Amino acid sequence: MKIVLNGETREITALTLSEMLVECGFSGRVATAVNEEFVPSSLRIAHELVDGDRVEVVAPMQGG
């Protein structure tokens, strides 16, 4: 299926948000939103993606 991940169109095989994070190489603590709605980490495994979803993944950065 095709999704938009952080502004770029991607073709993925994952069916859930949790699977997509693994497939796309995200690890550690990240925040996620699908179609501009925050998805807590506890709900990612059950959050099914559909063709055309807009997914944002952000990771905390250190520094100042």
SVG drawing of the C-alpha trace seen along z (x, -y; Angstrom):
<svg xmlns="http://www.w3.org/2000/svg" viewBox="-7 -26 31 32">
<polyline fill="none" stroke="black" stroke-width="0.4" points="0.0,0.0 1.1,-3.6 1.3,-6.0 2.8,-9.4 5.5,-9.2 6.9,-12.4 5.9,-14.1 7.2,-11.5 5.2,-8.8 6.3,-5.3 5.2,-1.8 5.0,0.5 3.8,4.0 3.1,3.4 -0.6,3.5 -0.3,1.7 1.5,-1.3 3.7,0.8 4.8,3.0 5.4,-0.1 7.8,-1.5 9.9,1.7 9.7,1.9 10.9,-1.7 13.7,-1.3 12.4,-3.4 13.6,-2.4 13.7,-3.8 11.2,-6.4 9.2,-8.1 5.9,-10.0 3.4,-9.0 0.4,-10.6 -1.8,-9.3 -3.9,-11.7 -3.0,-14.4 -4.3,-12.4 -1.8,-11.4 -1.4,-7.6 0.0,-6.6 2.6,-3.8 0.2,-1.5 -2.2,-1.7 0.2,-1.3 0.0,2.5 -3.7,2.3 -3.8,-0.8 -4.4,0.5 -3.1,-1.6 -5.0,-2.1 -3.9,-3.2 -3.2,-6.9 -2.7,-7.4 -0.5,-10.4 1.9,-9.2 4.2,-11.5 7.0,-10.0 9.2,-12.3 12.0,-11.4 13.2,-13.6 16.5,-15.3 19.1,-16.3 21.1,-19.4 20.5,-23.1"/>
</svg>
